Amino acid sequence: MSLQMTITRADEHMDAAPVQADGNSQRSRRYPWVVFALAFGLLLADYMSRQVLSAVFPFLKEDWALSDSQLASLTSVVALMVGVLTLPLSILADRWGRVKSLVLMAVLWSLATLLCAIAASYEQMLAARFLVGVGEAAYGSVGIAVVISVFAPRLHAALSGAFMAGGSFGSVLGVGLGGVIATHFGWRSSFAVMAIFGLVLAALFSFIVSEAKLRRNAADQHTETGPHVEGFRAPVSTLFTNPAVVCAYIGSALQIFTAAVLLSWLPSFFNRAYGLAPDRAAGVAAVFVLLIGAGMVVCGMITDRVGRVDMSRKWSAAIAFCCISLVCLVAGFSLGNGPLQLLLIGIGAFFSGGSSGPTAAMVANLTHQSVRASAFGTLTLANSLLGLALGPFVVGVLADHIGLVSALKLAPLAYLGAIAALLLGKRVYPAGIRKLATVAPQPAN
């Protein structure tokens, strides 16, 4: 209403009101994409700061005489902080303000990455990486909540898939760019460049994006489908009492299980099965990592198109992507070395994370806007515990007993659990939507 009054007053005081209104409309349509670009850029910075460490492992090992376990701890401490702090920090961001929270997170992880560049010992580096993990803990969940808030639900699956794919692209950029910079200018420069990139984007985000602008844009674009009462905050318990959204959490986590396995173990697979040197094996694996990221984007776009009329079809799309990846990966790892195996693994990798966008869209559709960041924090927690952390660990244990190739052949069976959860979610989805409608009081007329 306030936006309409503002436009009306402008009409009364300016002769060129139609032109201005049209200009405002164009700006309103562009603004969500500006928000997405900045949020996506910060996600790239997030993963570049996180993964650049892998590119400088050889340099740190030589300079400080570190053991492999010490090197691993520098990576694990970030993952540990993300797993522990994602949900509480997401809940805090919903209460305190998502934009302020995102900027604070980006500044914290960027400054912590800068501390990595000047660290003089392993202990100082470990402390700096601890702060990187604290800063990055809830960025993914809060960032996607901000993006979702300024787009209509018909685009949620594609945007969610694209946003989540940023992790894959950022990881590849962090390792690749970090390695080049470290080779030519020293490993400290790698951290410094990542830090500066994050700080610049944080400043731009703070200048361009605000809570008030997000609310006005959401009102213009009619992005919220449920009842909304100003100042109302849904109970955190609603994140877990809707059976349909719980199915989305579980289905998402179990489908990302196999994608996490591929991200972690494909370099070792190409090293052991194809006899490639470690650097070449990593290079080939990077191609498949990019396929995983591209698949998240494309599958999200496909999902939004098939679910344009009937939102429940997004569940069907997620199930289809799981089935395709299951069949292709099991068949691929069952074959001997050769082009057909690589083709099937490539197709399976492309669809391995394809259900991420649809399930994230379902989480957005089934939770109240006031706790949306908390909902994505819960989704991130489920993905981390049941997928990103569990998948590589389970395959590692199996590989010790039956060999890596046999373990990789079994890993896609996790899709069976994902498919079961998604089928149940589709069945209870209508009841979940009705339950969501009862969460908030009806707005006054």
LINFEN-V242008 format. One record per pair of residues at least 6 apart in sequence whose C-alpha atoms are under 8 Angstrom apart, sorted by the first residue. I is the first residue (numbers start at 1). J is the second residue. D is the distance in whole Angstrom. If there is no record, write none. Layout:
i=I j=J d=D
i=I j=J d=D
//
This chain:
i=3 j=216 d=7
i=7 j=21 d=7
i=10 j=17 d=7
i=11 j=17 d=5
i=11 j=18 d=8
i=28 j=217 d=6
i=28 j=220 d=7
i=31 j=217 d=8
i=32 j=147 d=7
i=32 j=150 d=6
i=32 j=151 d=7
i=32 j=217 d=8
i=35 j=147 d=7
i=35 j=205 d=8
i=35 j=209 d=7
i=36 j=147 d=6
i=38 j=201 d=7
i=38 j=204 d=8
i=38 j=205 d=6
i=39 j=143 d=6
i=39 j=147 d=7
i=39 j=205 d=8
i=40 j=163 d=6
i=40 j=166 d=7
i=41 j=201 d=7
i=42 j=106 d=7
i=42 j=198 d=7
i=42 j=201 d=6
i=42 j=202 d=7
i=43 j=139 d=8
i=43 j=140 d=7
i=43 j=163 d=8
i=43 j=166 d=6
i=43 j=167 d=7
i=43 j=170 d=7
i=44 j=166 d=6
i=44 j=167 d=7
i=44 j=169 d=7
i=44 j=170 d=4
i=44 j=171 d=8
i=45 j=170 d=7
i=45 j=194 d=7
i=45 j=197 d=7
i=45 j=198 d=5
i=46 j=106 d=8
i=46 j=109 d=8
i=46 j=136 d=6
i=46 j=170 d=7
i=46 j=198 d=8
i=47 j=167 d=6
i=47 j=170 d=5
i=47 j=171 d=5
i=47 j=174 d=7
i=48 j=170 d=5
i=48 j=171 d=6
i=48 j=172 d=8
i=48 j=173 d=6
i=48 j=174 d=4
i=48 j=175 d=7
i=48 j=194 d=7
i=49 j=109 d=8
i=49 j=110 d=8
i=49 j=113 d=6
i=49 j=174 d=7
i=49 j=191 d=7
i=49 j=194 d=6
i=49 j=195 d=7
i=50 j=75 d=8
i=50 j=78 d=8
i=50 j=132 d=7
i=50 j=171 d=8
i=50 j=174 d=8
i=51 j=171 d=6
i=51 j=174 d=5
i=51 j=175 d=6
i=52 j=171 d=8
i=52 j=174 d=5
i=52 j=175 d=5
i=52 j=177 d=8
i=52 j=178 d=5
i=52 j=179 d=8
i=52 j=190 d=7
i=52 j=191 d=7
i=53 j=75 d=7
i=53 j=175 d=8
i=54 j=175 d=6
i=55 j=174 d=8
i=55 j=175 d=5
i=55 j=176 d=7
i=55 j=178 d=6
i=55 j=179 d=5
i=55 j=182 d=8
i=56 j=178 d=7
i=56 j=179 d=7
i=56 j=182 d=7
i=56 j=187 d=6
i=57 j=71 d=7
i=59 j=187 d=7
i=60 j=66 d=7
i=61 j=67 d=7
i=61 j=71 d=8
i=64 j=121 d=7
i=64 j=122 d=7
i=66 j=122 d=8
i=73 j=126 d=8
i=74 j=125 d=8
i=74 j=126 d=6
i=74 j=129 d=6
i=75 j=129 d=8
i=77 j=126 d=8
i=77 j=129 d=7
i=77 j=130 d=6
i=77 j=133 d=7
i=78 j=129 d=6
i=78 j=130 d=6
i=78 j=132 d=6
i=78 j=133 d=4
i=78 j=134 d=8
i=79 j=133 d=7
i=80 j=133 d=8
i=81 j=130 d=7
i=81 j=133 d=5
i=81 j=134 d=6
i=81 j=137 d=6
i=82 j=133 d=6
i=82 j=134 d=7
i=82 j=136 d=7
i=82 j=137 d=4
i=82 j=138 d=7
i=83 j=137 d=7
i=83 j=381 d=6
i=83 j=384 d=7
i=83 j=385 d=8
i=85 j=134 d=7
i=85 j=137 d=6
i=85 j=138 d=7
i=86 j=137 d=5
i=86 j=138 d=5
i=86 j=141 d=8
i=86 j=377 d=6
i=86 j=378 d=8
i=86 j=380 d=7
i=86 j=381 d=7
i=87 j=138 d=7
i=87 j=374 d=6
i=87 j=377 d=5
i=87 j=378 d=6
i=87 j=381 d=7
i=88 j=374 d=8
i=89 j=137 d=8
i=89 j=138 d=6
i=90 j=138 d=6
i=90 j=141 d=7
i=90 j=142 d=6
i=90 j=373 d=5
i=90 j=374 d=5
i=90 j=376 d=8
i=90 j=377 d=6
i=91 j=371 d=7
i=91 j=373 d=7
i=91 j=374 d=5
i=91 j=377 d=8
i=93 j=101 d=6
i=93 j=142 d=7
i=93 j=373 d=7
i=94 j=370 d=7
i=94 j=371 d=6
i=94 j=372 d=7
i=94 j=373 d=6
i=94 j=374 d=7
i=97 j=211 d=7
i=98 j=142 d=6
i=98 j=143 d=8
i=98 j=146 d=7
i=98 j=211 d=8
i=98 j=373 d=8
i=99 j=146 d=8
i=99 j=206 d=8
i=99 j=209 d=7
i=99 j=210 d=6
i=99 j=211 d=6
i=100 j=206 d=8
i=102 j=139 d=6
i=102 j=142 d=7
i=102 j=143 d=7
i=103 j=202 d=6
i=103 j=203 d=8
i=103 j=205 d=7
i=103 j=206 d=6
i=104 j=135 d=8
i=105 j=134 d=8
i=105 j=135 d=5
i=105 j=136 d=6
i=105 j=139 d=7
i=106 j=135 d=7
i=106 j=136 d=7
i=106 j=139 d=8
i=106 j=198 d=6
i=106 j=199 d=7
i=106 j=202 d=6
i=107 j=135 d=8
i=107 j=198 d=7
i=107 j=199 d=6
i=107 j=202 d=6
i=108 j=131 d=7
i=108 j=132 d=7
i=108 j=135 d=5
i=109 j=131 d=7
i=109 j=132 d=4
i=109 j=133 d=7
i=109 j=134 d=7
i=109 j=135 d=5
i=109 j=136 d=6
i=109 j=195 d=8
i=110 j=132 d=7
i=110 j=194 d=7
i=110 j=195 d=4
i=110 j=196 d=7
i=110 j=198 d=5
i=110 j=199 d=6
i=111 j=195 d=6
i=111 j=199 d=8
i=112 j=128 d=5
i=112 j=129 d=7
i=112 j=131 d=6
i=112 j=132 d=5
i=112 j=195 d=8
i=113 j=128 d=7
i=113 j=129 d=7
i=113 j=132 d=6
i=113 j=191 d=6
i=113 j=192 d=7
i=113 j=194 d=7
i=113 j=195 d=5
i=114 j=191 d=6
i=114 j=192 d=5
i=114 j=195 d=5
i=114 j=196 d=8
i=115 j=125 d=8
i=115 j=128 d=6
i=116 j=124 d=8
i=116 j=125 d=5
i=116 j=128 d=6
i=116 j=129 d=7
i=116 j=188 d=8
i=116 j=191 d=6
i=117 j=187 d=8
i=117 j=188 d=4
i=117 j=189 d=7
i=117 j=190 d=8
i=117 j=191 d=5
i=117 j=192 d=6
i=118 j=188 d=7
i=119 j=125 d=5
i=119 j=128 d=8
i=138 j=377 d=7
i=140 j=164 d=8
i=140 j=377 d=8
i=140 j=380 d=8
i=141 j=373 d=6
i=141 j=374 d=7
i=141 j=375 d=8
i=141 j=376 d=5
i=141 j=377 d=5
i=141 j=379 d=8
i=141 j=380 d=7
i=142 j=373 d=5
i=142 j=374 d=8
i=142 j=376 d=7
i=142 j=377 d=7
i=143 j=373 d=8
i=144 j=160 d=7
i=144 j=163 d=7
i=144 j=373 d=8
i=144 j=376 d=8
i=145 j=372 d=6
i=145 j=373 d=5
i=145 j=376 d=7
i=146 j=373 d=8
i=147 j=159 d=8
i=148 j=156 d=6
i=148 j=159 d=8
i=148 j=160 d=8
i=148 j=364 d=8
i=149 j=214 d=7
i=149 j=218 d=6
i=149 j=223 d=7
i=149 j=224 d=8
i=149 j=369 d=8
i=150 j=214 d=7
i=150 j=217 d=6
i=150 j=218 d=5
i=150 j=221 d=7
i=150 j=223 d=6
i=151 j=218 d=7
i=151 j=221 d=7
i=151 j=223 d=6
i=152 j=221 d=7
i=152 j=222 d=7
i=152 j=223 d=4
i=152 j=224 d=7
i=153 j=223 d=6
i=153 j=224 d=8
i=153 j=361 d=8
i=153 j=365 d=7
i=154 j=304 d=6
i=154 j=305 d=8
i=154 j=307 d=7
i=154 j=308 d=6
i=155 j=301 d=8
i=155 j=304 d=6
i=156 j=304 d=7
i=156 j=357 d=8
i=156 j=358 d=8
i=156 j=360 d=8
i=156 j=361 d=5
i=156 j=364 d=8
i=157 j=300 d=5
i=157 j=301 d=7
i=157 j=303 d=6
i=157 j=304 d=6
i=157 j=357 d=4
i=157 j=358 d=5
i=157 j=359 d=8
i=157 j=360 d=7
i=157 j=361 d=5
i=158 j=297 d=6
i=158 j=298 d=7
i=158 j=299 d=7
i=158 j=300 d=4
i=158 j=301 d=4
i=158 j=302 d=8
i=158 j=303 d=7
i=158 j=304 d=6
i=158 j=357 d=6
i=158 j=358 d=8
i=159 j=297 d=8
i=159 j=300 d=7
i=159 j=301 d=8
i=159 j=357 d=7
i=160 j=300 d=7
i=160 j=356 d=7
i=160 j=357 d=5
i=160 j=358 d=8
i=160 j=360 d=6
i=160 j=361 d=7
i=161 j=296 d=5
i=161 j=297 d=5
i=161 j=298 d=8
i=161 j=299 d=7
i=161 j=300 d=5
i=161 j=354 d=7
i=161 j=356 d=6
i=161 j=357 d=4
i=161 j=358 d=8
i=161 j=360 d=8
i=162 j=293 d=8
i=162 j=296 d=6
i=162 j=297 d=4
i=162 j=300 d=7
i=162 j=357 d=8
i=164 j=293 d=8
i=164 j=296 d=7
i=164 j=356 d=8
i=164 j=357 d=8
i=165 j=292 d=8
i=165 j=293 d=4
i=165 j=294 d=7
i=165 j=296 d=6
i=165 j=297 d=7
i=166 j=293 d=7
i=167 j=293 d=8
i=168 j=289 d=6
i=168 j=290 d=7
i=168 j=292 d=7
i=168 j=293 d=5
i=169 j=290 d=7
i=169 j=293 d=7
i=172 j=286 d=7
i=172 j=289 d=8
i=172 j=290 d=8
i=177 j=190 d=8
i=178 j=187 d=8
i=178 j=190 d=5
i=178 j=191 d=8
i=179 j=190 d=8
i=181 j=187 d=7
i=181 j=189 d=7
i=181 j=190 d=5
i=182 j=188 d=7
i=182 j=189 d=7
i=182 j=190 d=6
i=218 j=224 d=7
i=224 j=369 d=8
i=226 j=368 d=8
i=226 j=436 d=8
i=226 j=437 d=6
i=227 j=437 d=7
i=227 j=440 d=7
i=227 j=441 d=7
i=227 j=442 d=6
i=227 j=443 d=7
i=228 j=440 d=7
i=228 j=441 d=8
i=228 j=442 d=7
i=228 j=443 d=6
i=229 j=440 d=7
i=229 j=441 d=7
i=229 j=442 d=7
i=229 j=443 d=5
i=232 j=370 d=7
i=232 j=440 d=7
i=233 j=370 d=5
i=233 j=371 d=7
i=234 j=368 d=7
i=234 j=370 d=6
i=234 j=371 d=6
i=234 j=439 d=7
i=234 j=440 d=7
i=235 j=371 d=8
i=236 j=371 d=7
i=236 j=374 d=8
i=238 j=367 d=7
i=238 j=439 d=8
i=239 j=245 d=7
i=239 j=246 d=8
i=239 j=367 d=7
i=239 j=374 d=8
i=239 j=375 d=6
i=239 j=378 d=8
i=240 j=246 d=6
i=242 j=366 d=8
i=242 j=432 d=6
i=242 j=435 d=7
i=242 j=436 d=8
i=243 j=425 d=7
i=243 j=428 d=7
i=243 j=432 d=7
i=244 j=366 d=7
i=244 j=424 d=8
i=244 j=425 d=5
i=244 j=426 d=7
i=244 j=428 d=6
i=244 j=429 d=5
i=244 j=431 d=8
i=244 j=432 d=5
i=245 j=362 d=7
i=245 j=363 d=6
i=245 j=366 d=6
i=245 j=367 d=8
i=245 j=425 d=7
i=245 j=432 d=7
i=247 j=421 d=5
i=247 j=422 d=6
i=247 j=424 d=7
i=247 j=425 d=5
i=248 j=359 d=5
i=248 j=360 d=8
i=248 j=362 d=7
i=248 j=363 d=6
i=248 j=421 d=7
i=248 j=422 d=7
i=248 j=425 d=7
i=249 j=359 d=7
i=249 j=363 d=8
i=249 j=378 d=8
i=249 j=379 d=5
i=249 j=382 d=6
i=249 j=383 d=8
i=250 j=382 d=7
i=250 j=418 d=7
i=250 j=421 d=6
i=251 j=359 d=7
i=251 j=417 d=7
i=251 j=418 d=4
i=251 j=419 d=7
i=251 j=420 d=8
i=251 j=421 d=5
i=251 j=422 d=6
i=252 j=355 d=7
i=252 j=356 d=6
i=252 j=359 d=6
i=252 j=360 d=8
i=252 j=379 d=8
i=252 j=382 d=8
i=252 j=383 d=7
i=252 j=418 d=7
i=253 j=379 d=8
i=253 j=382 d=6
i=253 j=383 d=4
i=253 j=384 d=7
i=253 j=385 d=8
i=253 j=386 d=5
i=253 j=387 d=5
i=253 j=418 d=8
i=254 j=383 d=8
i=254 j=386 d=6
i=254 j=387 d=6
i=254 j=414 d=6
i=254 j=415 d=6
i=254 j=417 d=7
i=254 j=418 d=5
i=255 j=322 d=7
i=255 j=352 d=7
i=255 j=353 d=7
i=255 j=355 d=7
i=255 j=356 d=8
i=255 j=387 d=7
i=255 j=414 d=7
i=255 j=415 d=6
i=255 j=418 d=6
i=256 j=352 d=7
i=256 j=353 d=6
i=256 j=356 d=7
i=256 j=383 d=7
i=256 j=387 d=5
i=256 j=388 d=7
i=257 j=383 d=8
i=257 j=386 d=7
i=257 j=387 d=4
i=257 j=388 d=6
i=257 j=390 d=7
i=257 j=391 d=5
i=257 j=392 d=8
i=257 j=411 d=8
i=257 j=414 d=7
i=258 j=352 d=7
i=258 j=387 d=7
i=258 j=391 d=6
i=258 j=411 d=6
i=258 j=412 d=6
i=258 j=414 d=7
i=258 j=415 d=8
i=259 j=292 d=7
i=259 j=349 d=7
i=259 j=352 d=5
i=259 j=353 d=6
i=260 j=387 d=7
i=260 j=388 d=5
i=260 j=389 d=8
i=260 j=391 d=6
i=260 j=392 d=6
i=261 j=388 d=8
i=261 j=391 d=5
i=261 j=392 d=5
i=261 j=395 d=7
i=261 j=408 d=8
i=261 j=411 d=7
i=262 j=289 d=8
i=262 j=349 d=7
i=263 j=285 d=8
i=263 j=289 d=6
i=264 j=392 d=6
i=265 j=392 d=7
i=266 j=285 d=6
i=267 j=278 d=7
i=267 j=281 d=5
i=267 j=282 d=5
i=267 j=284 d=8
i=267 j=285 d=5
i=268 j=278 d=8
i=268 j=281 d=7
i=269 j=404 d=7
i=269 j=405 d=7
i=270 j=276 d=6
i=270 j=281 d=5
i=270 j=284 d=8
i=270 j=285 d=7
i=271 j=277 d=6
i=271 j=278 d=6
i=271 j=281 d=5
i=273 j=337 d=8
i=273 j=405 d=8
i=274 j=337 d=7
i=288 j=346 d=6
i=288 j=349 d=7
i=288 j=350 d=8
i=289 j=349 d=8
i=291 j=346 d=7
i=291 j=349 d=6
i=291 j=350 d=5
i=292 j=349 d=5
i=292 j=350 d=5
i=292 j=351 d=7
i=292 j=352 d=7
i=292 j=353 d=6
i=292 j=354 d=8
i=293 j=350 d=8
i=293 j=353 d=8
i=294 j=350 d=7
i=295 j=349 d=8
i=295 j=350 d=4
i=295 j=351 d=6
i=295 j=352 d=8
i=295 j=353 d=7
i=295 j=354 d=6
i=296 j=350 d=8
i=296 j=351 d=7
i=296 j=353 d=6
i=296 j=354 d=5
i=296 j=355 d=7
i=296 j=356 d=7
i=296 j=357 d=7
i=297 j=354 d=8
i=297 j=357 d=8
i=298 j=354 d=8
i=299 j=321 d=8
i=299 j=351 d=7
i=299 j=354 d=5
i=299 j=355 d=7
i=299 j=357 d=7
i=300 j=354 d=7
i=300 j=355 d=8
i=300 j=356 d=8
i=300 j=357 d=5
i=300 j=358 d=6
i=303 j=313 d=8
i=303 j=314 d=6
i=303 j=317 d=6
i=303 j=318 d=8
i=303 j=358 d=6
i=304 j=314 d=7
i=306 j=313 d=7
i=306 j=314 d=7
i=306 j=317 d=8
i=307 j=313 d=5
i=307 j=314 d=5
i=312 j=426 d=6
i=312 j=429 d=7
i=314 j=358 d=6
i=314 j=362 d=8
i=315 j=358 d=7
i=315 j=359 d=7
i=315 j=362 d=8
i=315 j=422 d=6
i=315 j=423 d=7
i=315 j=425 d=8
i=315 j=426 d=6
i=316 j=423 d=8
i=316 j=426 d=8
i=317 j=355 d=8
i=317 j=358 d=7
i=318 j=354 d=7
i=318 j=355 d=5
i=318 j=356 d=8
i=318 j=358 d=6
i=318 j=359 d=7
i=318 j=422 d=8
i=319 j=355 d=7
i=319 j=418 d=8
i=319 j=419 d=6
i=319 j=422 d=6
i=319 j=423 d=7
i=321 j=351 d=6
i=321 j=352 d=7
i=321 j=354 d=6
i=321 j=355 d=6
i=322 j=351 d=7
i=322 j=352 d=7
i=322 j=354 d=8
i=322 j=355 d=7
i=322 j=415 d=6
i=322 j=418 d=8
i=322 j=419 d=7
i=323 j=415 d=7
i=323 j=419 d=8
i=324 j=348 d=7
i=324 j=351 d=7
i=325 j=347 d=7
i=325 j=348 d=4
i=325 j=349 d=7
i=325 j=350 d=8
i=325 j=351 d=5
i=325 j=352 d=5
i=325 j=412 d=8
i=326 j=348 d=7
i=326 j=412 d=5
i=326 j=413 d=7
i=326 j=415 d=6
i=327 j=348 d=8
i=328 j=344 d=5
i=328 j=345 d=6
i=328 j=347 d=7
i=328 j=348 d=5
i=329 j=344 d=6
i=329 j=345 d=5
i=329 j=347 d=8
i=329 j=348 d=5
i=329 j=349 d=8
i=329 j=409 d=7
i=329 j=412 d=7
i=330 j=409 d=5
i=330 j=410 d=7
i=330 j=412 d=7
i=331 j=341 d=8
i=331 j=344 d=7
i=332 j=340 d=8
i=332 j=341 d=5
i=332 j=342 d=7
i=332 j=343 d=8
i=332 j=344 d=5
i=332 j=345 d=5
i=333 j=341 d=7
i=333 j=345 d=7
i=333 j=405 d=7
i=333 j=406 d=8
i=333 j=408 d=7
i=333 j=409 d=5
i=334 j=409 d=6
i=335 j=341 d=6
i=360 j=376 d=8
i=360 j=379 d=8
i=363 j=375 d=7
i=363 j=376 d=7
i=363 j=379 d=8
i=364 j=372 d=7
i=364 j=375 d=8
i=365 j=433 d=8
i=366 j=432 d=7
i=366 j=433 d=6
i=366 j=436 d=6
i=367 j=375 d=7
i=367 j=436 d=7
i=368 j=436 d=7
i=368 j=439 d=8
i=368 j=440 d=8
i=384 j=390 d=8
i=391 j=411 d=8
i=395 j=404 d=8
i=395 j=407 d=6
i=395 j=408 d=7
i=395 j=411 d=7
i=396 j=404 d=8
i=396 j=407 d=8
i=398 j=404 d=7
i=398 j=407 d=6
i=399 j=405 d=8
i=399 j=406 d=7
i=399 j=407 d=5
//
